[in-house]
Amino acid sequence: AKWVRSSGTNLSGALAYQVSDTLFLGAEARLLASFEGAALDRAAGRALFVGPNVLVRLSESSSLNLAWTPQVSGRARGVDRPLDLDNFERHQVRVKFATSF
């Protein structure tokens, strides 16, 4: 088996507005960078993802968070096209269930 050494970074932020006692609507942005080498050696590409998110409070102790962020810009090293589809997906979807007890 051949080992592949790569690394990456991620910077993200989100804003949300409370629509009701149980519903929050917002937007999220994520900037991702990919590198060849285990220690952020050579930049391989970058991508910006922006999209909506929803948080629904199911009860006092549980919630469901949904986010969809399509890639809106990016660039892979050595490739001349507006998105980095060599290192990243075109769309990212996150579903998170949280509970406390």
Secondary structure per residue as TSV (DSSP state, phi and psi in degrees):
chain	resnum	aa	ss	phi	psi
A	1	A	-	360.0	139.6
A	2	K	-	-96.1	131.7
A	3	W	-	-85.3	139.1
A	4	V	-	-115.3	124.8
A	5	R	-	-104.3	120.9
A	6	S	E	-148.7	163.8
A	7	S	E	-150.3	169.8
A	8	G	E	-159.8	165.1
A	9	T	E	-129.1	161.4
A	10	N	E	-148.5	126.6
A	11	L	E	-124.3	126.2
A	12	S	E	-141.1	158.9
A	13	G	E	-156.7	153.6
A	14	A	E	-147.0	151.4
A	15	L	E	-126.3	142.7
A	16	A	E	-138.0	151.9
A	17	Y	E	-122.2	132.3
A	18	Q	E	-82.4	108.6
A	19	V	-	-80.6	-40.3
A	20	S	S	-146.4	-173.5
A	21	D	S	-63.0	-24.7
A	22	T	S	-118.8	-1.8
A	23	L	E	-128.4	128.3
A	24	F	E	-122.1	133.4
A	25	L	E	-119.5	143.2
A	26	G	E	-162.1	-169.3
A	27	A	E	-134.8	150.4
A	28	E	E	-134.8	143.8
A	29	A	E	-129.6	137.7
A	30	R	E	-135.0	129.6
A	31	L	E	-111.1	117.9
A	32	L	E	-115.5	145.3
A	33	A	E	-132.1	140.8
A	34	S	E	-117.6	141.4
A	35	F	E	-131.4	147.5
A	36	E	E	-88.5	130.7
A	37	G	S	103.9	149.5
A	38	A	T	-75.7	-12.6
A	39	A	T	-122.4	45.1
A	40	L	S	53.9	45.4
A	41	D	-	-70.6	-66.8
A	42	R	E	-123.4	126.4
A	43	A	E	-62.6	128.6
A	44	A	E	-104.9	-27.6
A	45	G	E	172.3	172.4
A	46	R	E	-148.4	157.7
A	47	A	E	-152.7	145.1
A	48	L	E	-113.5	126.1
A	49	F	E	-115.4	132.8
A	50	V	E	-139.1	134.9
A	51	G	E	-175.7	-179.1
A	52	P	E	-83.2	158.3
A	53	N	E	-140.0	155.5
A	54	V	E	-135.7	135.0
A	55	L	E	-123.6	127.3
A	56	V	E	-117.1	122.3
A	57	R	E	-84.5	113.4
A	58	L	E	-81.4	-32.3
A	59	S	E	-158.2	-175.1
A	60	E	T	-62.9	-24.4
A	61	S	T	-119.8	7.0
A	62	S	E	-143.9	151.4
A	63	S	E	-149.7	160.7
A	64	L	E	-126.2	127.2
A	65	N	E	-117.3	127.0
A	66	L	E	-122.3	134.8
A	67	A	E	-140.8	137.4
A	68	W	E	-126.8	121.0
A	69	T	E	-129.5	104.9
A	70	P	E	-78.6	153.1
A	71	Q	E	-74.9	120.5
A	72	V	E	-101.8	-21.4
A	73	S	E	-159.5	161.5
A	74	G	E	172.1	172.3
A	75	R	E	-158.6	126.7
A	76	A	E	-93.2	145.9
A	77	R	T	-62.0	128.0
A	78	G	T	80.5	5.0
A	79	V	-	-120.4	131.4
A	80	D	-	-105.2	79.9
A	81	R	S	-148.5	160.1
A	82	P	S	-73.3	-12.9
A	83	L	S	-124.0	154.4
A	84	D	-	-99.1	86.9
A	85	L	T	-93.2	-0.1
A	86	D	T	-78.3	-35.8
A	87	N	T	-110.5	-17.0
A	88	F	S	-137.0	161.4
A	89	E	-	-77.0	164.0
A	90	R	S	-77.4	-35.7
A	91	H	E	-131.7	144.9
A	92	Q	E	-124.9	135.8
A	93	V	E	-125.8	134.3
A	94	R	E	-127.1	131.4
A	95	V	E	-124.6	122.6
A	96	K	E	-132.3	124.2
A	97	F	E	-104.0	129.9
A	98	A	E	-125.5	141.0
A	99	T	E	-143.9	151.8
A	100	S	-	-128.2	149.8
A	101	F	-	-149.5	360.0
